[in-house]
């Protein structure tokens, strides 16, 4: 089993590594990472590990931000000195949640749970927790620009557009950013009153809609500012729903 440790305190990372060697010699720690940026870069460049041990508070922010930048499918065991993040931890594929200082018995329990729990069971737990915390919408996304990670305010986003297997956020000032999530998952993170899934390629912000044109076959075309790379067409079946959404206060 391959494991990654995400921890910005060197002593804590070494201690956890030693505990793993004692408790589970079959687990190979293939990387010890210190930040959000390091974690995203490593996960993009390497095969997914079997488990990640992840501290919540890192030098460059809360590790939950990693999940805004990249899809992480493997199980997570969170380690932290605080317990107020439990629900949020379990909404991102967490198997367990260990409070520092970590005790050997608690680590053993978490590893036993990891080995016992099936992917389907983890998915069911994740979906249940997501339903509990679904009203907690993010106010910013973290996006990677070259070697930097910057916060992108949701109110600055005019629309999301997918093309060439990438999802782009277009801002009102004409800038574009690559997002780390597909449109389906982004829509779940956005307010349904502020953003509308127009079709397979676009999610549109209410404040970006300039006007609407009648299009062929009883469809409608959404005209946005800034101008979109291609025409945003809403199907005949959903044009009425879109008009009702646009008319809402």
C-alpha positions as CSV (number, residue, x, y, z in Angstrom):
1,X,0.0,0.0,0.0
2,X,1.3,3.4,-1.0
3,X,0.8,6.4,1.3
4,X,1.4,10.2,1.1
5,X,1.8,12.4,4.2
6,X,0.8,16.0,3.9
7,X,2.1,17.9,6.9
8,X,3.9,21.2,7.3
9,X,5.6,20.4,10.6
10,X,8.7,18.3,9.9
11,X,8.7,16.7,13.3
12,X,5.1,15.7,13.1
13,X,5.6,14.2,9.6
14,X,8.6,12.1,10.8
15,X,6.7,11.0,13.8
16,X,3.7,9.8,11.8
17,X,6.1,8.0,9.3
18,X,7.7,6.2,12.2
19,X,4.4,5.2,13.7
20,X,3.3,3.8,10.3
21,X,6.5,1.8,10.0
22,X,5.8,0.2,13.4
23,X,2.0,-0.3,12.9
24,X,1.9,-1.2,9.2
25,X,5.2,-2.3,7.7
26,X,3.4,-3.0,4.4
27,X,2.6,0.7,3.9
28,X,5.2,2.6,1.9
29,X,5.3,6.4,2.4
30,X,6.2,7.6,-1.1
31,X,6.1,11.3,-0.4
32,X,6.0,13.8,2.5
33,X,4.6,17.1,1.4
34,X,4.3,20.4,3.2
35,X,1.9,22.7,1.4
36,X,-1.2,22.9,-0.8
37,X,1.0,23.8,-3.8
38,X,3.4,20.9,-3.2
39,X,0.4,18.5,-2.8
40,X,-1.3,19.6,-6.0
41,X,1.9,19.4,-8.0
42,X,2.8,15.9,-6.7
43,X,-0.7,14.5,-7.2
44,X,-0.8,15.8,-10.8
45,X,2.5,14.3,-11.6
46,X,2.3,10.9,-9.9
47,X,0.0,7.9,-9.7
48,X,-2.7,8.2,-7.0
49,X,-1.6,6.7,-3.7
50,X,-3.8,4.3,-1.8
51,X,-4.2,6.7,1.1
52,X,-3.2,10.2,2.1
53,X,-2.6,11.3,5.7
54,X,-3.4,15.0,5.6
55,X,-3.0,17.8,8.2
56,X,-5.8,20.3,7.8
57,X,-3.8,23.5,8.7
58,X,-0.9,24.0,6.3
59,X,1.5,26.9,5.8
60,X,-0.4,28.2,2.8
61,X,-3.9,27.5,4.0
62,X,-6.4,24.8,4.9
63,X,-5.8,21.6,3.1
64,X,-9.5,21.4,2.0
65,X,-8.4,23.9,-0.7
66,X,-6.5,21.0,-2.4
67,X,-9.9,19.6,-3.4
68,X,-10.7,22.9,-5.2
69,X,-7.7,22.4,-7.5
70,X,-7.6,18.7,-8.2
71,X,-9.8,15.6,-8.1
72,X,-8.6,13.4,-5.2
73,X,-10.2,10.0,-5.4
74,X,-8.1,8.0,-2.9
75,X,-9.1,7.7,0.8
76,X,-8.0,10.5,3.2
77,X,-7.1,10.2,6.9
78,X,-7.0,13.7,8.3
79,X,-4.7,14.7,11.2
80,X,-5.2,17.9,13.1
81,X,-5.1,19.5,16.5
82,X,-8.7,20.8,16.1
83,X,-12.0,19.0,15.9
84,X,-14.3,21.6,14.4
85,X,-13.6,20.4,10.8
86,X,-15.0,16.9,11.2
87,X,-18.1,17.2,9.0
88,X,-16.1,19.0,6.2
89,X,-13.4,16.3,6.4
90,X,-15.8,13.5,5.8
91,X,-17.3,15.3,2.8
92,X,-14.0,14.9,0.9
93,X,-13.6,11.1,0.9
94,X,-12.2,10.9,4.4
95,X,-12.0,7.5,6.1
96,X,-11.1,8.8,9.5
97,X,-10.1,11.9,11.5
98,X,-7.3,11.8,14.0
99,X,-6.6,14.4,16.6
100,X,-3.1,15.4,17.5
101,X,-1.1,14.2,19.3
102,X,-1.8,11.0,17.5
103,X,-1.9,7.9,19.6
104,X,-0.7,4.5,18.3
105,X,-4.0,2.9,19.2
106,X,-6.0,5.5,17.2
107,X,-3.8,5.1,14.2
108,X,-4.3,1.4,14.4
109,X,-8.0,1.9,14.5
110,X,-8.0,4.2,11.5
111,X,-5.9,1.8,9.5
112,X,-8.2,-1.1,10.3
113,X,-11.1,1.0,9.2
114,X,-9.3,1.9,6.0
115,X,-8.7,-1.8,5.2
116,X,-12.2,-2.8,6.1
117,X,-14.2,-0.1,4.4
118,X,-15.2,-0.6,0.7
119,X,-15.2,2.2,-1.9
120,X,-19.0,2.0,-2.0
121,X,-19.2,2.5,1.8
122,X,-16.9,5.5,1.6
123,X,-19.0,6.9,-1.2
124,X,-22.2,6.5,0.7
125,X,-20.7,8.3,3.8
126,X,-19.4,11.1,1.6
127,X,-22.8,11.6,-0.1
128,X,-24.5,11.7,3.3
129,X,-22.1,14.3,4.7
130,X,-22.4,16.4,1.5
131,X,-26.1,16.6,2.0
132,X,-25.5,17.9,5.5
133,X,-23.0,20.6,4.5
134,X,-24.4,21.4,1.0
135,X,-25.6,24.8,2.2
136,X,-22.0,25.8,3.0
137,X,-21.1,27.3,-0.4
138,X,-17.5,28.5,-1.0
139,X,-16.9,32.2,-1.5
140,X,-13.7,31.7,-3.4
141,X,-12.0,29.0,-5.5
142,X,-8.2,28.5,-5.5
143,X,-6.8,28.4,-9.0
144,X,-3.2,27.6,-10.1
145,X,-1.5,30.1,-12.4
146,X,2.0,28.9,-13.4
147,X,3.8,28.3,-10.1
148,X,1.4,30.3,-7.9
149,X,-2.0,29.5,-6.4
150,X,-4.4,32.5,-6.2
151,X,-7.9,33.0,-4.7
152,X,-10.7,33.6,-7.3
153,X,-13.8,35.3,-5.9
154,X,-17.0,33.7,-7.1
155,X,-18.6,37.1,-7.6
156,X,-15.9,37.9,-10.1
157,X,-16.8,34.9,-12.4
158,X,-19.0,35.6,-15.4
159,X,-19.3,32.0,-16.6
160,X,-17.6,28.6,-16.7
161,X,-16.8,27.0,-20.1
162,X,-15.6,23.6,-20.9
163,X,-13.5,22.9,-24.0
164,X,-10.6,20.5,-25.0
165,X,-11.2,18.5,-21.8
166,X,-10.5,21.6,-19.6
167,X,-12.9,23.8,-17.6
168,X,-12.3,27.5,-17.8
169,X,-13.5,30.3,-15.5
170,X,-14.0,33.6,-17.4
171,X,-14.1,36.7,-15.2
172,X,-15.8,40.0,-15.7
173,X,-12.4,41.7,-16.3
174,X,-11.7,39.3,-19.2
175,X,-9.3,36.9,-17.6
176,X,-9.4,33.1,-17.8
177,X,-8.4,30.4,-15.3
178,X,-8.3,26.7,-15.6
179,X,-10.5,25.0,-13.0
180,X,-9.7,21.6,-11.4
181,X,-13.3,20.3,-11.4
182,X,-15.8,19.4,-14.0
183,X,-19.0,21.5,-14.5
184,X,-21.2,18.9,-12.7
185,X,-19.2,19.3,-9.5
186,X,-18.8,23.0,-9.8
187,X,-22.5,23.5,-10.1
188,X,-23.0,21.7,-6.8
189,X,-20.7,24.2,-5.2
190,X,-22.4,27.2,-6.6
191,X,-25.6,29.0,-5.6
192,X,-28.4,27.9,-7.9
193,X,-29.9,31.3,-7.6
194,X,-26.7,33.0,-8.9
195,X,-25.6,30.5,-11.5
196,X,-27.4,28.5,-14.2
197,X,-26.2,25.4,-16.0
198,X,-27.1,26.4,-19.6
199,X,-25.9,23.3,-21.4
200,X,-23.1,20.8,-21.3
201,X,-20.5,23.5,-21.9
202,X,-21.6,26.5,-19.9
203,X,-22.5,27.6,-16.4
204,X,-23.6,31.2,-16.5
205,X,-23.7,33.8,-13.7
206,X,-26.9,35.8,-13.5
207,X,-25.0,39.1,-13.4
208,X,-23.2,38.2,-16.7
209,X,-26.4,37.9,-18.7
210,X,-26.8,40.9,-21.0
211,X,-29.9,39.8,-22.8
212,X,-31.5,36.7,-24.4
213,X,-32.1,36.1,-28.1
214,X,-34.8,33.8,-29.6
215,X,-32.9,31.0,-31.4
216,X,-33.9,28.3,-33.9
217,X,-36.3,25.6,-32.9
218,X,-37.8,27.5,-29.9
219,X,-34.4,27.6,-28.2
220,X,-32.9,30.7,-26.6
221,X,-29.3,32.1,-26.8
222,X,-27.8,33.8,-23.8
223,X,-25.7,36.8,-24.6
224,X,-23.2,37.5,-21.9
225,X,-20.5,40.1,-20.9
226,X,-17.7,39.5,-21.5
227,X,-18.5,37.8,-24.8
228,X,-18.3,34.0,-24.7
229,X,-16.0,31.9,-27.0
230,X,-19.1,30.4,-28.6
231,X,-22.9,30.9,-28.6
232,X,-24.6,29.8,-25.4
233,X,-27.8,28.0,-26.4
234,X,-30.4,26.7,-24.1
235,X,-32.5,23.8,-25.4
236,X,-36.2,24.1,-26.2
237,X,-37.0,21.8,-23.3
238,X,-35.2,24.0,-20.8
239,X,-35.8,27.5,-22.2
240,X,-38.9,28.0,-20.0
241,X,-36.9,27.0,-16.9
242,X,-34.1,29.4,-17.8
243,X,-36.5,32.3,-18.3
244,X,-38.1,31.6,-14.9
245,X,-34.6,31.5,-13.3
246,X,-33.7,34.8,-14.9
247,X,-36.9,36.5,-13.8
248,X,-36.3,35.5,-10.1
249,X,-35.2,38.3,-7.8
